Amino acid sequence: WARPYGCNIIIASLDEGTGPALHLIDPSGQCFGYFGCAAGKGRQIARNEIEKLGSKNLTCKECAFHLAKILHKCHEEMKEKKFELEMSWICPESGMVHQMLPKDIQKELEARAQETLEKEAMADVQSQIMKNINICLLYTSDAADDTPCVDLGGRRIIKKKK
């Protein structure tokens, strides 16, 4: 048999004895277990964001929020056209049955994720601006109001009349 070229497979499972599990099978056939994983275009950005989360104890709803945020961030980095996000879950909220995330919850989480990304982007811009600002102190006095005179840091330059 020939394995498919370049195919990644992500398998999420739930076992009553061991609990939830997530595995990624890469094109070489290697299989690894993960807390969170990503495959395909933008996977490195997504993996970095997942690593930042660590192995926190998050609810399914919190995980769905972070997932929406990560996917929007990856999509934003790729600068592609608009995309439609679909999410599903297996958790106590779904009765431990695989089902699509309810549309109202998904819309709420997506809006919150996009708002958070916008705030983070503004904070990054402000941080970059603050790093590049050089402090400049300008001293002025009444001499600056006098047209033939200019005050430069306490030194008065007077133009002589001809």
One Martini backbone bead per residue (centre of mass of N, CA, C, O) as a GRO file, in nm:
protein
  162
    1TRP     BB    1   0.097   0.037   0.015
    2ALA     BB    2   0.011   0.383  -0.019
    3ARG     BB    3   0.072   0.674   0.098
    4PRO     BB    4  -0.018   0.978   0.129
    5TYR     BB    5   0.082   1.278   0.012
    6GLY     BB    6   0.083   1.515   0.257
    7CYS     BB    7  -0.080   1.383   0.505
    8ASN     BB    8  -0.274   1.496   0.769
    9ILE     BB    9  -0.385   1.363   1.093
   10ILE     BB   10  -0.653   1.433   1.315
   11ILE     BB   11  -0.719   1.287   1.641
   12ALA     BB   12  -1.013   1.274   1.833
   13SER     BB   13  -1.071   1.147   2.167
   14LEU     BB   14  -1.287   0.937   2.390
   15ASP     BB   15  -1.220   0.792   2.707
   16GLU     BB   16  -1.336   0.669   2.997
   17GLY     BB   17  -1.052   0.605   3.126
   18THR     BB   18  -0.850   0.852   2.996
   19GLY     BB   19  -0.998   1.039   2.814
   20PRO     BB   20  -0.884   1.279   2.636
   21ALA     BB   21  -0.749   1.289   2.288
   22LEU     BB   22  -0.457   1.393   2.082
   23HIS     BB   23  -0.365   1.329   1.736
   24LEU     BB   24  -0.080   1.316   1.505
   25ILE     BB   25  -0.044   1.236   1.162
   26ASP     BB   26   0.207   1.217   0.951
   27PRO     BB   27   0.336   1.149   0.636
   28SER     BB   28   0.544   0.931   0.770
   29GLY     BB   29   0.353   0.797   1.024
   30GLN     BB   30   0.373   0.958   1.264
   31CYS     BB   31   0.272   0.954   1.616
   32PHE     BB   32   0.125   1.214   1.824
   33GLY     BB   33   0.067   1.361   2.126
   34TYR     BB   34  -0.161   1.630   2.238
   35PHE     BB   35  -0.298   1.923   2.357
   36GLY     BB   36  -0.221   2.086   2.086
   37CYS     BB   37  -0.282   2.122   1.728
   38ALA     BB   38  -0.139   2.163   1.389
   39ALA     BB   39  -0.229   2.192   1.034
   40GLY     BB   40  -0.094   2.337   0.773
   41LYS     BB   41  -0.162   2.639   0.704
   42GLY     BB   42  -0.030   2.818   0.976
   43ARG     BB   43   0.081   2.617   1.199
   44GLN     BB   44   0.304   2.781   1.348
   45ILE     BB   45   0.129   2.999   1.465
   46ALA     BB   46  -0.063   2.808   1.614
   47ARG     BB   47   0.148   2.664   1.788
   48ASN     BB   48   0.246   2.911   1.940
   49GLU     BB   49  -0.030   2.979   2.068
   50ILE     BB   50  -0.067   2.709   2.213
   51GLU     BB   51   0.190   2.730   2.389
   52LYS     BB   52   0.095   2.986   2.546
   53LEU     BB   53  -0.135   2.832   2.696
   54GLY     BB   54  -0.071   2.557   2.757
   55SER     BB   55  -0.203   2.344   3.035
   56LYS     BB   56  -0.464   2.459   3.094
   57ASN     BB   57  -0.768   2.480   3.268
   58LEU     BB   58  -1.018   2.457   3.035
   59THR     BB   59  -1.290   2.515   2.892
   60CYS     BB   60  -1.457   2.468   2.608
   61LYS     BB   61  -1.529   2.766   2.567
   62GLU     BB   62  -1.239   2.876   2.601
   63CYS     BB   63  -1.116   2.708   2.374
   64ALA     BB   64  -1.295   2.821   2.148
   65PHE     BB   65  -1.192   3.108   2.172
   66HIS     BB   66  -0.891   3.047   2.115
   67LEU     BB   67  -0.940   2.916   1.843
   68ALA     BB   68  -1.064   3.158   1.701
   69LYS     BB   69  -0.823   3.345   1.745
   70ILE     BB   70  -0.608   3.173   1.601
   71LEU     BB   71  -0.747   3.151   1.323
   72HIS     BB   72  -0.761   3.455   1.271
   73LYS     BB   73  -0.460   3.507   1.294
   74CYS     BB   74  -0.369   3.318   1.066
   75HIS     BB   75  -0.540   3.451   0.847
   76GLU     BB   76  -0.419   3.735   0.875
   77GLU     BB   77  -0.122   3.650   0.805
   78MET     BB   78  -0.208   3.540   0.508
   79LYS     BB   79  -0.399   3.734   0.352
   80GLU     BB   80  -0.677   3.635   0.287
   81LYS     BB   81  -0.967   3.566   0.229
   82LYS     BB   82  -1.249   3.508   0.342
   83PHE     BB   83  -1.383   3.309   0.614
   84GLU     BB   84  -1.527   3.008   0.749
   85LEU     BB   85  -1.621   2.915   1.071
   86GLU     BB   86  -1.597   2.581   1.209
   87MET     BB   87  -1.726   2.417   1.505
   88SER     BB   88  -1.650   2.152   1.736
   89TRP     BB   89  -1.766   1.924   2.008
   90ILE     BB   90  -1.656   1.744   2.316
   91CYS     BB   91  -1.869   1.777   2.600
   92PRO     BB   92  -2.073   1.854   2.851
   93GLU     BB   93  -2.239   2.062   2.673
   94SER     BB   94  -2.284   1.802   2.454
   95GLY     BB   95  -2.304   1.524   2.612
   96MET     BB   96  -2.048   1.373   2.492
   97VAL     BB   97  -2.110   1.475   2.194
   98HIS     BB   98  -2.069   1.519   1.872
   99GLN     BB   99  -2.087   1.875   1.782
  100MET     BB  100  -2.184   2.157   1.684
  101LEU     BB  101  -2.151   2.466   1.745
  102PRO     BB  102  -2.342   2.690   1.845
  103LYS     BB  103  -2.407   2.976   1.676
  104ASP     BB  104  -2.426   3.178   1.914
  105ILE     BB  105  -2.156   3.101   2.044
  106GLN     BB  106  -1.975   3.142   1.797
  107LYS     BB  107  -2.033   3.442   1.749
  108GLU     BB  108  -1.940   3.539   2.025
  109LEU     BB  109  -1.647   3.426   2.010
  110GLU     BB  110  -1.561   3.567   1.747
  111ALA     BB  111  -1.604   3.857   1.839
  112ARG     BB  112  -1.412   3.841   2.083
  113ALA     BB  113  -1.160   3.759   1.923
  114GLN     BB  114  -1.147   4.007   1.734
  115GLU     BB  115  -1.132   4.217   1.959
  116THR     BB  116  -0.872   4.112   2.087
  117LEU     BB  117  -0.692   4.142   1.837
  118GLU     BB  118  -0.728   4.449   1.808
  119LYS     BB  119  -0.612   4.522   2.085
  120GLU     BB  120  -0.335   4.390   2.042
  121ALA     BB  121  -0.259   4.558   1.794
  122MET     BB  122  -0.271   4.834   1.935
  123ALA     BB  123  -0.060   4.767   2.152
  124ASP     BB  124   0.170   4.712   1.952
  125VAL     BB  125   0.174   4.989   1.821
  126GLN     BB  126   0.222   5.152   2.079
  127SER     BB  127   0.486   5.012   2.153
  128GLN     BB  128   0.642   5.091   1.896
  129ILE     BB  129   0.615   5.395   1.930
  130MET     BB  130   0.753   5.415   2.212
  131LYS     BB  131   1.031   5.303   2.110
  132ASN     BB  132   1.060   5.554   1.879
  133ILE     BB  133   1.063   5.770   2.091
  134ASN     BB  134   1.201   6.086   2.131
  135ILE     BB  135   1.297   6.307   2.354
  136CYS     BB  136   1.172   6.654   2.348
  137LEU     BB  137   1.289   6.974   2.454
  138LEU     BB  138   1.110   7.285   2.448
  139TYR     BB  139   1.214   7.620   2.482
  140THR     BB  140   1.022   7.906   2.569
  141SER     BB  141   0.970   8.258   2.516
  142ASP     BB  142   0.920   8.589   2.455
  143ALA     BB  143   1.134   8.597   2.224
  144ALA     BB  144   0.962   8.431   2.017
  145ASP     BB  145   0.754   8.673   1.968
  146ASP     BB  146   0.993   8.821   1.859
  147THR     BB  147   1.080   8.854   1.536
  148PRO     BB  148   1.403   8.929   1.567
  149CYS     BB  149   1.377   8.683   1.769
  150VAL     BB  150   1.537   8.383   1.910
  151ASP     BB  151   1.488   8.095   2.113
  152LEU     BB  152   1.771   7.876   2.211
  153GLY     BB  153   1.793   7.744   2.498
  154GLY     BB  154   1.841   8.055   2.626
  155ARG     BB  155   1.937   8.177   2.360
  156ARG     BB  156   1.979   8.488   2.215
  157ILE     BB  157   1.880   8.593   1.891
  158ILE     BB  158   1.985   8.887   1.726
  159LYS     BB  159   1.886   9.083   1.477
  160LYS     BB  160   2.024   9.306   1.274
  161LYS     BB  161   1.982   9.608   1.157
  162LYS     BB  162   2.035   9.767   0.825
   0.00000   0.00000   0.00000
